[in-house]
C-alpha cells in the first residue's frame, strides 16, 4: 500500500478548529467534510441544534450517523480484535501455569523473535542493507528505549499478579490510559474534547462493573504482598501508557515495518538476555511436551496479531482508543471461561461490555479520529531506496 493510499483511507489532517465551516448539500443538510478544503479534511461533527426538541433529536441523529465512517468502524473492529487477542494470551498463559510451566520472560522471547524475523527482513528489502544499517545506527537508540520499556512492562505486570489481588491489578492497570493520553499530548498535541474524557470514564466505569462482579461472586484471591504487587502493577501500567503513545508517534511518522521490526529486534535481544539471566536454570527442568509447545505457539500467534494490528489502530484512531478497547477483553475472557472452565456468568458482565462499547462510541462523539494527529509515514531521508520513489516519498511506505 502506498502512502497516497494511506492518506485516502486514513486521512492526514491534524487538529482542526471548531470554527471551520461545514459544507451543505442542496437540501441544507450538514456534512462533516467540506469540499472546499484540500484532501476533504475533516472539520468535526455536525452541530447540535438546541432550538427545539424535534430539531435537537434530528441533529443528534445526524451526529450519530456521522460517527459511522469506514475509518471508525474499522477502528472499532480492530479494537475488539486486539481485546480478543489479549484474552487468548491470558487463557494460554493460565493453561501453561496449570501445567507447571511458568517462565514469563522466556514466553515473551518467542513473540519478539517472531516480530524480528518477519518485519526486519522486509525492512532490509525496502531500505537495502546499507540503508537499514544507517537507520539502526542513527535511530536505533529510540527503538531500544521503546523495546526496553515494552519488555519490562510485560514482565512487571505478570509479576504483579503473583503478589497482588485481582481487584487491585485490574484497577491499577487502568492507569495506563491517562498516562497514554499525557504522552500522546506531549508528542502530538491532540485536542482532547469533553466527549473523549467522558468516553474514557465510561469505559473505566465498565471495568468497575467487572471488578464488582468478581467481588460479588467471590472470584478474587488472597494477595501475597499487596504493596509489592501494586507497585509493580503501577510501574508496569505507566510503562504501557508510555510505550503505546511512543509507538503511535513513531508509526505516524515512519513505516510500520520499520517500527515493528525494530521493536522485535531489540525486544528479542533484551528479553532473551533477561530470560537467560533470570530463568536459565528452569529451562532444563520445565515440561516441554506437545501440549506446552502448542500453547506457546498459540500465545505467540495471538501476540503477533496484536502487535501487528495495534500500530494500525494507532493510526486509524489513537493509542488511547487502543487502551480503552482492551477493557472489553475481560468480557471475552468470560466467554472462554464458559466453555473451558464452566464459569457461572454474572449479569453485570454483559452490562459492563455494553458500557465499554458505548464508551468507545462516546470517545469520538464530538471529535473524528482524524483530529488525533497527522499520518505521514515515510522512510528516513538518509535512506537511498532501490525501489520506486514518488515525490520524495518511497513507494511502499505504510
C-alpha positions as CSV (number, residue, x, y, z in Angstrom):
1,X,0.0,0.0,0.0
2,X,1.4,3.4,-1.0
3,X,1.5,6.4,1.2
4,X,-1.1,8.1,-1.0
5,X,-3.5,5.1,-0.4
6,X,-2.9,5.6,3.3
7,X,-3.9,9.2,3.0
8,X,-7.0,8.3,1.1
9,X,-8.1,5.7,3.6
10,X,-7.0,7.2,6.9
11,X,-6.6,11.0,6.3
12,X,-3.7,13.2,7.1
13,X,-5.3,16.2,8.7
14,X,-4.2,17.4,12.1
15,X,-6.3,19.2,14.7
16,X,-9.0,21.3,13.3
17,X,-10.6,24.4,14.7
18,X,-14.2,24.0,15.6
19,X,-14.9,27.3,13.9
20,X,-14.3,25.9,10.5
21,X,-17.5,25.8,8.4
22,X,-19.5,22.8,7.3
23,X,-20.4,22.2,3.8
24,X,-24.1,21.9,2.8
25,X,-25.9,20.0,0.2
26,X,-28.8,21.2,-1.8
27,X,-31.2,20.3,1.0
28,X,-29.3,22.2,3.6
29,X,-28.0,19.1,5.5
30,X,-24.8,19.4,7.4
31,X,-21.8,17.3,6.3
32,X,-18.7,16.6,8.4
33,X,-16.3,17.2,5.4
34,X,-16.0,20.3,3.4
35,X,-15.4,20.0,-0.4
36,X,-13.6,23.3,-0.4
37,X,-10.8,22.1,1.8
38,X,-7.7,20.2,0.4
39,X,-8.0,16.4,0.7
40,X,-11.5,16.8,2.1
41,X,-10.1,17.5,5.5
42,X,-12.4,16.6,8.4
43,X,-14.0,19.5,10.2
44,X,-15.5,17.8,13.2
45,X,-19.1,16.6,13.7
46,X,-22.4,18.1,12.6
47,X,-23.5,20.7,15.2
48,X,-26.4,20.0,17.6
49,X,-29.5,22.2,17.3
50,X,-31.0,23.3,20.6
51,X,-33.8,25.5,19.2
52,X,-36.5,22.8,19.7
53,X,-36.9,19.2,20.8
54,X,-37.5,17.9,17.2
55,X,-34.6,19.9,15.9
56,X,-32.4,18.6,18.7
57,X,-33.4,15.0,18.1
58,X,-32.8,15.4,14.4
59,X,-29.3,16.9,14.9
60,X,-28.4,14.1,17.4
61,X,-29.4,11.6,14.6
62,X,-27.1,13.4,12.2
63,X,-24.3,13.4,14.7
64,X,-24.7,9.7,15.4
65,X,-24.9,8.9,11.7
66,X,-21.6,10.9,11.1
67,X,-19.8,8.6,13.5
68,X,-20.1,5.5,11.4
69,X,-17.4,6.2,8.8
70,X,-15.3,3.4,7.3
71,X,-12.4,4.5,9.5
72,X,-14.3,4.5,12.7
73,X,-15.9,1.1,12.0
74,X,-12.5,-0.4,11.2
75,X,-11.1,1.1,14.4
76,X,-13.9,-0.4,16.5
77,X,-13.4,-3.8,14.9
78,X,-9.6,-3.6,15.3
79,X,-10.0,-2.6,19.0
80,X,-12.2,-5.7,19.6
81,X,-9.7,-7.9,17.7
82,X,-6.8,-6.8,20.0
83,X,-9.0,-7.3,23.0
84,X,-9.7,-10.8,21.9
85,X,-6.0,-11.4,21.3
86,X,-5.3,-10.3,24.9
87,X,-7.9,-12.8,26.1
88,X,-6.3,-15.6,24.1
89,X,-2.9,-14.8,25.7
90,X,-4.5,-14.8,29.2
91,X,-6.1,-18.2,28.5
92,X,-2.9,-19.8,27.1
93,X,-0.8,-18.4,30.0
94,X,-3.3,-19.8,32.5
95,X,-3.1,-23.2,30.8
96,X,0.7,-23.1,30.8
97,X,0.8,-22.3,34.5
98,X,-1.7,-25.1,35.3
99,X,0.7,-27.5,33.6
100,X,3.6,-26.2,35.8
101,X,5.2,-24.1,33.0
102,X,5.8,-20.6,34.4
103,X,8.6,-18.7,32.5
104,X,7.0,-15.3,31.8
105,X,10.2,-13.7,30.3
106,X,11.0,-16.8,28.2
107,X,7.4,-16.8,27.0
108,X,7.8,-13.3,25.5
109,X,11.1,-14.2,23.7
110,X,9.1,-16.1,21.1
111,X,6.9,-13.1,20.4
112,X,9.8,-10.7,19.8
113,X,11.7,-13.3,17.7
114,X,8.6,-13.7,15.5
115,X,8.3,-9.9,15.0
116,X,12.0,-9.7,14.3
117,X,12.2,-12.5,11.6
118,X,9.0,-11.2,9.9
119,X,9.4,-7.4,9.8
120,X,13.2,-6.9,9.8
121,X,14.0,-8.8,6.6
122,X,11.2,-6.8,4.9
123,X,12.7,-3.5,6.2
124,X,16.1,-4.6,4.8
125,X,14.4,-5.3,1.5
126,X,12.8,-1.9,1.4
127,X,15.8,0.1,2.6
128,X,18.7,-2.1,1.3
129,X,21.3,-3.4,3.7
130,X,23.2,-0.1,3.8
131,X,20.1,1.9,4.3
132,X,18.9,-0.4,7.1
133,X,22.3,-0.2,8.8
134,X,22.1,3.6,8.7
135,X,18.7,3.5,10.2
136,X,19.8,1.3,13.0
137,X,22.9,3.4,13.7
138,X,21.0,6.8,13.6
139,X,17.6,5.9,15.0
140,X,18.2,2.6,16.8
141,X,18.6,4.3,20.2
142,X,14.9,5.4,20.3
143,X,13.8,1.8,19.4
144,X,16.0,0.4,22.2
145,X,14.1,2.6,24.7
146,X,10.8,1.6,23.3
147,X,11.6,-2.1,23.3
148,X,13.1,-2.0,26.8
149,X,10.0,-0.3,28.2
150,X,7.8,-2.8,26.4
151,X,9.7,-5.8,27.7
152,X,9.8,-4.5,31.3
153,X,6.1,-3.6,31.2
154,X,5.1,-7.1,30.3
155,X,7.4,-8.5,33.0
156,X,6.2,-6.2,35.7
157,X,2.5,-6.8,35.0
158,X,2.9,-10.6,35.0
159,X,4.9,-10.4,38.3
160,X,2.3,-8.1,39.8
161,X,-0.4,-10.8,39.5
162,X,1.7,-13.1,41.6
163,X,1.8,-10.7,44.6
164,X,-1.3,-8.5,44.5
165,X,-5.0,-9.4,44.2
166,X,-7.2,-9.3,41.1
167,X,-9.1,-6.3,42.2
168,X,-6.1,-4.1,42.7
169,X,-4.4,-5.3,39.5
170,X,-7.5,-4.6,37.3
171,X,-8.0,-1.1,38.7
172,X,-4.3,-0.1,38.6
173,X,-3.9,-1.4,35.1
174,X,-6.4,1.3,34.0
175,X,-3.7,3.9,35.0
176,X,-2.2,3.1,31.6
177,X,-4.9,5.1,29.8
178,X,-4.3,8.6,31.4
179,X,-0.5,8.0,31.1
180,X,-1.0,7.3,27.4
181,X,-3.2,10.4,27.0
182,X,-0.5,12.5,28.6
183,X,2.4,11.3,26.5
184,X,0.2,11.5,23.3
185,X,-0.4,15.1,24.2
186,X,3.4,15.7,24.7
187,X,4.2,14.1,21.3
188,X,1.4,15.2,19.0
189,X,-0.7,17.8,20.9
190,X,-4.1,16.3,20.1
191,X,-7.1,18.4,21.3
192,X,-8.9,16.3,23.9
193,X,-12.6,17.2,23.8
194,X,-15.1,16.6,26.6
195,X,-16.5,13.6,24.9
196,X,-13.1,11.9,24.8
197,X,-12.6,12.4,28.6
198,X,-16.2,11.1,29.1
199,X,-15.6,8.1,26.8
200,X,-12.6,7.1,28.9
201,X,-14.5,7.5,32.1
202,X,-17.4,5.4,30.7
203,X,-15.1,2.6,29.7
204,X,-13.4,2.7,33.1
205,X,-16.9,2.5,34.6
206,X,-17.4,-0.7,32.6
207,X,-14.2,-2.0,34.1
208,X,-15.5,-1.1,37.5
209,X,-18.6,-3.2,36.9
210,X,-16.4,-6.2,36.0
211,X,-14.5,-5.7,39.3
212,X,-17.7,-5.5,41.2
213,X,-18.9,-8.7,39.5
214,X,-15.7,-10.5,40.6
215,X,-16.2,-9.2,44.1
216,X,-19.9,-10.2,44.3
217,X,-19.1,-13.7,43.0
218,X,-16.0,-14.1,45.2
219,X,-13.6,-14.6,42.3
220,X,-10.8,-12.6,43.9
221,X,-7.9,-14.2,45.6
222,X,-5.8,-13.5,48.6
223,X,-2.8,-11.3,47.9
224,X,0.7,-12.5,48.9
225,X,2.2,-9.0,49.1
226,X,-0.2,-6.2,48.2
227,X,2.3,-3.3,48.4
228,X,4.8,-5.1,46.2
229,X,2.2,-6.2,43.7
230,X,0.6,-2.8,43.5
231,X,3.9,-1.1,43.0
232,X,4.8,-3.5,40.1
233,X,1.4,-3.0,38.5
234,X,1.5,0.8,38.8
235,X,5.0,0.8,37.2
236,X,4.0,-1.6,34.5
237,X,0.9,0.3,33.7
238,X,2.9,3.5,33.5
239,X,5.4,1.9,31.0
240,X,2.4,0.5,29.0
241,X,1.0,4.0,28.6
242,X,4.4,5.4,27.6
243,X,5.1,2.7,25.1
244,X,1.7,2.9,23.5
245,X,1.9,6.6,23.0
246,X,5.5,6.5,21.8
247,X,4.8,3.7,19.3
248,X,1.8,5.7,18.0
249,X,4.1,8.7,17.5
250,X,6.6,6.5,15.6
251,X,4.1,4.8,13.3
252,X,2.5,8.1,12.4
253,X,5.9,9.3,11.1
254,X,7.7,6.1,10.0
255,X,6.7,2.9,8.0
256,X,5.1,0.2,10.1
257,X,7.6,-2.4,9.1
258,X,10.5,-0.3,10.4
259,X,8.9,0.4,13.8
260,X,7.6,-3.1,14.4
261,X,10.8,-4.7,13.0
262,X,13.0,-2.6,15.3
263,X,10.7,-3.3,18.3
264,X,11.0,-7.0,17.6
265,X,14.8,-7.0,17.1
266,X,15.7,-5.0,20.2
267,X,12.9,-6.6,22.2
268,X,14.3,-10.1,21.3
269,X,17.8,-9.1,22.4
270,X,16.7,-7.5,25.7
271,X,14.1,-10.2,26.5
272,X,16.5,-13.1,25.7
273,X,19.2,-11.6,27.8
274,X,16.8,-11.1,30.7
275,X,15.4,-14.7,30.3
276,X,18.9,-16.1,30.2
277,X,19.8,-14.3,33.4
278,X,16.6,-15.0,35.4
279,X,15.2,-18.2,34.1
280,X,18.0,-20.3,32.6
281,X,18.0,-22.8,35.5
282,X,14.4,-23.5,34.8
283,X,14.8,-24.2,31.1
284,X,16.0,-27.7,31.7
285,X,13.5,-28.7,34.4
286,X,10.3,-27.4,32.8
287,X,8.0,-29.7,30.9
288,X,8.3,-29.2,27.1
289,X,5.7,-31.7,25.8
290,X,3.4,-31.3,22.8
291,X,0.6,-29.5,24.8
292,X,3.0,-26.9,26.2
293,X,4.6,-26.3,22.8
294,X,1.1,-25.9,21.3
295,X,0.1,-23.4,23.9
296,X,3.3,-21.4,23.4
297,X,2.6,-21.3,19.7
298,X,-1.0,-20.2,20.3
299,X,0.2,-17.5,22.7
300,X,2.9,-16.2,20.2
301,X,0.3,-16.2,17.3
302,X,-2.2,-14.1,19.4
303,X,0.5,-11.7,20.4
304,X,1.9,-11.5,16.9
305,X,-1.6,-10.5,15.6
306,X,-1.9,-8.0,18.5
307,X,1.5,-6.3,17.8
308,X,0.6,-6.1,14.1
309,X,-2.9,-4.7,14.4
310,X,-2.1,-2.3,17.3
311,X,0.1,0.1,15.3
312,X,-2.6,0.2,12.5
313,X,-5.2,1.0,15.2
314,X,-2.9,3.8,16.5
315,X,-3.0,5.4,13.0
316,X,-6.7,4.9,12.4
317,X,-7.8,6.1,15.9
318,X,-5.2,6.6,18.6
319,X,-3.2,4.7,21.3
320,X,-5.7,6.0,23.9
321,X,-8.6,4.3,21.9
322,X,-6.5,1.2,21.8
323,X,-6.1,1.2,25.6
324,X,-9.8,1.6,26.3
325,X,-10.7,-1.0,23.7
326,X,-8.7,-3.5,25.7
327,X,-11.1,-3.2,28.6
328,X,-13.5,-5.4,26.7
329,X,-11.1,-8.3,27.0
330,X,-12.5,-9.3,30.4
331,X,-15.9,-10.0,28.7
332,X,-14.2,-12.2,26.1
333,X,-12.4,-13.9,29.0
334,X,-15.9,-14.8,30.4
335,X,-16.9,-16.3,27.1
336,X,-13.8,-18.5,27.1
337,X,-14.4,-19.4,30.7
338,X,-18.0,-20.5,29.9
339,X,-16.7,-23.2,27.5
340,X,-13.3,-24.1,29.2
341,X,-13.9,-23.7,32.9
342,X,-17.7,-23.8,33.2
343,X,-17.9,-20.3,34.7
344,X,-21.3,-19.2,36.0
345,X,-21.8,-15.8,34.4
346,X,-23.0,-12.9,36.4
347,X,-25.3,-10.4,34.7
348,X,-23.1,-7.4,35.3
349,X,-20.5,-8.9,32.9
350,X,-22.9,-8.4,30.0
351,X,-23.8,-4.9,31.1
352,X,-20.2,-3.9,31.5
353,X,-19.4,-5.0,28.0
354,X,-22.2,-2.8,26.6
355,X,-20.9,0.1,28.7
356,X,-17.4,-0.3,27.3
357,X,-18.7,-0.3,23.7
358,X,-20.8,2.8,24.5
359,X,-17.7,4.5,25.9
360,X,-15.8,3.7,22.7
361,X,-18.6,5.4,20.7
362,X,-18.7,8.4,23.0
363,X,-14.9,8.9,22.7
364,X,-15.4,10.1,19.1
365,X,-18.8,11.8,19.6
366,X,-17.5,15.3,19.1
367,X,-14.1,14.6,17.5
368,X,-13.4,12.4,14.5
369,X,-10.4,10.1,14.5
370,X,-8.6,12.4,12.0
371,X,-8.1,15.0,14.8
372,X,-5.8,12.7,16.7
373,X,-2.8,13.6,14.6
374,X,-1.2,13.6,11.2
375,X,-0.2,10.4,9.3
376,X,3.0,10.9,7.3
377,X,4.8,7.6,7.1
378,X,8.0,7.8,5.2
379,X,11.4,6.3,5.1
380,X,14.2,8.3,6.7
381,X,15.6,11.0,4.4
382,X,19.1,9.5,4.6
383,X,18.0,6.1,3.2
384,X,18.7,5.8,-0.5
385,X,15.9,3.5,-1.7
386,X,16.4,1.0,-4.5
387,X,12.7,0.9,-5.1
388,X,10.4,3.5,-6.7
389,X,10.2,6.9,-5.2
390,X,7.2,9.2,-5.8
391,X,7.5,12.9,-4.9
392,X,10.3,12.3,-2.4
393,X,8.4,9.6,-0.6
394,X,9.2,6.0,-1.2
395,X,6.5,3.8,-2.8
396,X,5.6,1.1,-0.3
397,X,5.8,3.2,2.9
398,X,3.0,2.1,5.1
